[in-house]
Amino acid sequence: MNDSSPLAPNEAALLRVAPASGRFRFEDLLEAAGLKASQAQSAAESLTARGMFEREESVTRALVITDTGRAQLEGGVPELAMKAKLEAGPQPIKEVQSLPGLERSVIGSAFGGLKKSKLIAVDKGQVTLADAPGWAVHEGRRALLERLAAAGEGGIAWDALELSPEQLSDVEARLPGKRGKKGDAPFDLLEDRQRSYQLTPAGAERQGQLGEAKRQIGELTSDVLAELLKDGSWKDVEFRSFNLAEPPWTPIGRRDPYRAFLDLVKQRLIGLGFEEMQGSLVEPEFWNMDALFLPQFHPAREIHDVYFIEDAEDEARGHAFAQEIEGGALEPVALEHEGKGPSGSRGWAYDFDRERTKRLVLRSQGTVLSARWLQQARIPGKYFAMARCFRYDTVDATHAPDFFQVEGIVSSEQTSFRHLLGLLKVFASEMARSKEVMFVPAYFPFTEPSVEVHMKHPDLGWIELGGAGIFRPEVTRPHGIEAPVIAWGLGLDRMAMVALGIKDIRHLFTNNLPDGLSSLRDRVAR
C-alpha cells in the first residue's frame, strides 16, 4: 500500500527518527522524536495502518502467587487441611469446614471438589476420609505455591513451570478468569506484551521524502500570519491541513424507557455500595427452593407454579437433573429439613429426597441468587441482583409469566428489621417514586419476621411490590453464617409502572406505545 496523504505532525516526527533497518520499539525513540509515550504509540499504530511500519507482538507469561495463595501457605491448602482433620476420624461438616484465615467461598469450593472427586464421603452430616487416590494434585499445588512464594513478585515464567498434565489442569482451573472473583484465586497469570516495529519499503521511501523537521503551524490567526509575512519565515514552516467538509449525519439511538429504568436502579444500588450477584436462568430445585427451607411438599413446587426443564434425551425420566449440587451444601440443607441440622430446628419432619432436589427449573424467584451467595458472602456485606424470573401466571395489568425482581441481602452483627424497613421505603419512594407506602405482616418459609411492602399506584390503587424479612437460621446456618441476614425480593416491573406512569405491565415490553406514553424517557431522566 502506498499512502501519499499528508502525515500528521506526530507521525512525521516518529517516522523521521525510525531506524532504516532492524526492529525497534517506539519507547526507544521518544527523546529523539520529542514525543510523549501516548503520542508515539498512537503515531506508531497509525503508521502501521498506513503500511509504513510493520508490527510484531511478543507475549511473555509468568505465574505469580496471590494474597489468597499466601494465606493458603500459612493456614494450609484447604483440601490438605481438611484431610489432616479427617485423619483423626469422622468429623461434622461444620468442623471440617472450620479453617481460620481462608474465605468461605474458597473453603466451600474445596469441600465440594473433594466430594466430587470422591476423596471424602458425607453421610448424615458426618464427613469421612475416602480410600481413593487423587491427593497428589493438592500436594503438588502446595509445592508450587512454595516455589512461587520463593520466586517473589516476578513469579516463574509459564514455560519454565514444567507441570504434569494433572497439575496444569489444576492451575488453569484456579486462575482468576476461571473462578470469577479474583480474590479467590491462589495464582495469577501475568502477561507482558511487547510490540516492536520495522520500517517497510513504503515507509523507507516516505522517510526519504521528509527532509528536515519544520515548525508546524496548526492555528493561523491574524497575529501569527502577520509575523510569518513580516520576517518571511512562512517559507520555512509547514501548515497543517484541515478537512472542512461537512461531517456525515449519524442517526441517534435511544434506550428503551424500561431498559433505562433498570440501568438507573442498578447504578443507584452500586452507588450505595452493593455488589451485584449473577446466576443462571436455570437452577436445580435445591437452590430455587430447598436451600430456602421450602419443604418438598410445598404447593409452590407444583407444575402450575414452576416451569420444569424437560430431558429431551430421556422421555421416560421426564425431568432434566443437575449432576451435582455445588459447594457441599446438599447435606447440611437436607439435615435442616429433617430436623438434624446445625440450627437446632425441628425441621419439617420428613425424609428429604436428595435426588429430587436436583430437578432443573426456570428460576421462579430472585432469592435463588441470595441462597447461592450465602456460601461466599462476606460479613459484613451487602449484595443485590436484578433477576429475570418465571412463574405460570395469568396475564393481566399487574401480572406476567416472566418478570424482573430486584433481590438483595445485607448482613452484619448490627443488622436489624428496622434497617430492612428503611431499605424497602427507599425502593418504594426513591426508585419507584411512589408517594404512599404501606407495610403488611406476611409469612414466608425462609424469613422470620416477614413483611410485604405495598405502594399506591395513581390509577390502579394499592399493589404489592414484594416480600422481605430476616432469613431464618435454617437458611443461613448450613453455610456457616450466624449473623442476621435481611433479604428482599421486589417486582421491578411494578416499580417501573409507578415510576413511568404506566397502567398496564404489558406496555413495558411493547414497541407501539399507547397515546400519552411517548414521554417515558423524560420520566426516567427526572
Beta strands, then each sheet from edge to edge (+ up, - down):
strand 1: 53-65
strand 2: 91-92
strand 3: 120-123
strand 4: 126-129
strand 5: 156-157
strand 6: 187-199
strand 7: 215-217
strand 8: 237-239
strand 9: 275-276
strand 10: 282-284
strand 11: 360-362
strand 12: 381-390
strand 13: 402-411
strand 14: 437-444
strand 15: 447-457
strand 16: 461-471
strand 17: 485-491
sheet 1: 5+ 1- 6+
sheet 2: 2+ 4- 3+
sheet 3: 7+ 8+
sheet 4: 9+ 12+ 13- 17+ 16- 15+ 14-
sheet 5: 10+ 11-
end
